[in-house]
Amino acid sequence: MSRLSHMDRRALFASGAAAALLAATGLSAQTAPKSGGRLRMALSGALRSDGFDARAQQGLFMQVAMVGGVFETLTEVASDGTLRGELATSWQGSADARNWLIDLRKDVHFHDGTAFSARDVAASFELHKELALADIERLEMIGDHQIRIVLSHPDADFPYRLSSPELVIYPSGNLVGAMQAGIGTGLYKVHKFLPGRQFIGFRVAEHYKNGHAGWFDSVELVSLPADSIRAEALRDHYVDAVDLTHTADLGDLSEMTLLPEENFMTAAVSDCLALPGQIGSRWPMDDFRAAQRWWMA
């Protein structure tokens, strides 16, 4: 059984229109996102061998940089647990859940300027096939923006699986370069990357998520392996958010938010940031998508 089988299946066959309506799902009715500012996060899990190859074992630092930052997947699980399209706009499964017809976005470009198409999905899925997509029996491109996938066995959770962080999409004509330099379709383009130390991404000016996500002008991640040092960096306002599982080194908590809650803590966030009404809790940092979902208060 898929590890995502426990999740809400109501959106499994959601149309592209439904996915669009869900684009802002989870935002508090009392707050309105605003653009601007730099999100600064101190994170653990960075390595000097880090890169943008999703097949490699990656810690939190690279997962946050890649998911909701530089790259995108075909589907995304919103913070309220429902499924919505990202690079896919709609999907339809056969009665036996083996055949899947997936429509792709037509208004997307990679950071190097090339247009996104079904060829990129086919090439990326071939990379991912050995580890995460071994049950794909056949993938057919139907024009530039539609694919048909045939699985070796039924899987009603297949659209959810396509939201997995390791299933990011690379440009088919520059796979090696994309994994070396970080070339995706995400909201933030790589400006500076020091493996194991620092990542800075600048907001893409024209993006199909404009007005729905990606409120920061830039995002900076720094690697601080020690819990106490990350806590000190947040406490002294050098960063806006850190990953932590305890409050011992944070001091005064009145100016912080603990995510998803104090008794099940994975992160601490300064009150200089505004957060959606619901926070994804499958993984730390709002399901790795803090850069996409949060904004400056």
Backbone hydrogen bonds, N-H to C=O, Kabsch-Sander energy under -0.5 kcal/mol:
donor,donor_aa,acceptor,acceptor_aa,energy
5,S,2,S,-1.6
7,M,4,L,-1.9
12,L,9,R,-2.0
14,A,11,A,-1.9
19,A,15,S,-2.3
20,A,16,G,-2.1
21,L,17,A,-2.1
22,L,18,A,-1.5
23,A,20,A,-1.5
24,A,21,L,-0.5
25,T,22,L,-2.1
27,L,24,A,-1.6
31,T,28,S,-1.0
36,G,215,W,-2.7
39,L,218,S,-2.2
40,R,38,R,-0.6
41,M,39,L,-0.5
41,M,220,E,-2.6
42,A,241,A,-2.2
43,L,41,M,-0.5
43,L,222,V,-2.5
50,D,47,L,-1.8
52,F,179,M,-1.6
54,A,52,F,-0.8
56,A,53,D,-1.7
59,G,45,G,-0.5
61,F,44,S,-1.2
63,Q,59,G,-2.0
64,V,60,L,-2.5
65,A,61,F,-1.7
66,M,62,M,-2.3
67,V,63,Q,-2.6
68,G,66,M,-0.5
68,G,71,F,-1.0
69,G,66,M,-0.8
70,V,65,A,-2.0
71,F,66,M,-2.5
74,L,162,L,-0.8
75,T,162,L,-0.8
76,E,84,R,-2.9
78,A,76,E,-0.7
78,A,82,T,-2.9
81,G,78,A,-2.2
84,R,76,E,-2.4
86,E,74,L,-2.8
87,L,73,T,-1.9
88,A,74,L,-2.3
89,T,103,D,-2.5
90,S,103,D,-1.1
91,W,14,A,-0.7
92,Q,101,L,-2.1
94,S,99,N,-2.3
97,A,94,S,-1.8
100,W,149,I,-2.8
101,L,92,Q,-2.8
102,I,100,W,-0.6
102,I,147,I,-2.8
103,D,90,S,-2.3
104,L,145,H,-2.7
105,R,87,L,-2.4
110,F,114,T,-3.2
111,H,184,G,-2.0
113,G,110,F,-2.1
116,F,108,V,-2.3
118,A,144,D,-2.8
120,D,117,S,-1.0
121,V,117,S,-1.0
122,A,118,A,-2.5
123,A,119,R,-2.3
124,S,120,D,-2.3
125,F,121,V,-2.8
126,E,122,A,-1.5
127,L,123,A,-1.4
128,H,124,S,-2.0
129,K,125,F,-1.1
131,L,128,H,-0.5
132,A,128,H,-2.4
133,L,128,H,-1.4
136,I,133,L,-1.8
137,E,135,D,-0.8
137,E,150,V,-2.7
138,R,150,V,-1.8
140,E,148,R,-3.0
142,I,140,E,-0.6
142,I,146,Q,-3.2
143,G,141,M,-0.8
147,I,102,I,-2.3
148,R,140,E,-2.6
149,I,100,W,-2.8
150,V,138,R,-3.0
151,L,98,R,-2.8
151,L,149,I,-0.5
152,S,135,D,-2.7
155,D,97,A,-2.3
158,F,155,D,-1.5
160,Y,157,D,-0.6
161,R,157,D,-2.1
162,L,158,F,-1.5
163,S,160,Y,-1.9
164,S,161,R,-1.9
167,L,164,S,-2.1
169,I,72,E,-2.0
174,N,171,P,-1.5
175,L,172,S,-0.6
178,A,174,N,-2.5
179,M,175,L,-1.9
180,Q,176,V,-1.7
181,A,177,G,-3.1
182,G,178,A,-1.6
183,I,178,A,-1.0
184,G,182,G,-0.6
186,G,70,V,-2.6
188,Y,69,G,-2.4
189,K,202,F,-2.9
190,V,182,G,-0.6
191,H,200,I,-3.0
192,K,200,I,-1.9
194,L,198,Q,-3.1
197,R,194,L,-2.8
198,Q,194,L,-2.1
199,F,221,L,-2.3
200,I,192,K,-2.8
201,G,219,V,-2.6
202,F,189,K,-2.6
203,R,217,D,-2.7
204,V,187,L,-2.9
207,H,205,A,-0.6
210,N,207,H,-2.1
212,H,209,K,-2.7
213,A,209,K,-1.9
214,G,292,Q,-2.8
215,W,294,W,-0.6
216,F,291,A,-0.5
217,D,37,G,-2.3
218,S,37,G,-1.3
219,V,201,G,-2.4
220,E,39,L,-3.3
221,L,199,F,-2.9
222,V,41,M,-2.5
223,S,197,R,-2.3
224,L,43,L,-2.0
224,L,222,V,-0.6
230,R,226,A,-2.1
231,A,227,D,-2.5
232,E,228,S,-2.0
233,A,229,I,-2.3
234,L,230,R,-2.0
235,R,231,A,-2.8
236,D,232,E,-2.4
237,H,234,L,-1.6
238,Y,233,A,-2.6
239,V,233,A,-1.3
240,D,40,R,-2.9
241,A,40,R,-1.2
242,V,268,A,-2.3
243,D,42,A,-1.0
244,L,242,V,-0.6
244,L,266,T,-0.8
250,L,247,T,-1.8
251,G,247,T,-0.6
256,M,253,L,-1.7
257,T,269,V,-2.8
259,L,257,T,-0.5
259,L,267,A,-2.8
264,F,261,E,-1.2
265,M,262,E,-0.7
266,T,259,L,-3.7
267,A,259,L,-1.8
268,A,242,V,-2.4
269,V,257,T,-2.6
270,S,240,D,-3.1
271,D,255,E,-2.1
273,L,270,S,-1.6
274,A,295,W,-3.7
277,G,26,G,-2.0
278,Q,26,G,-1.4
287,D,280,G,-0.6
287,D,283,W,-1.6
288,F,284,P,-2.2
289,R,286,D,-1.8
290,A,285,M,-1.0
292,Q,289,R,-0.8
293,R,289,R,-2.2
294,W,290,A,-2.4
295,W,274,A,-1.9
297,A,272,C,-3.1
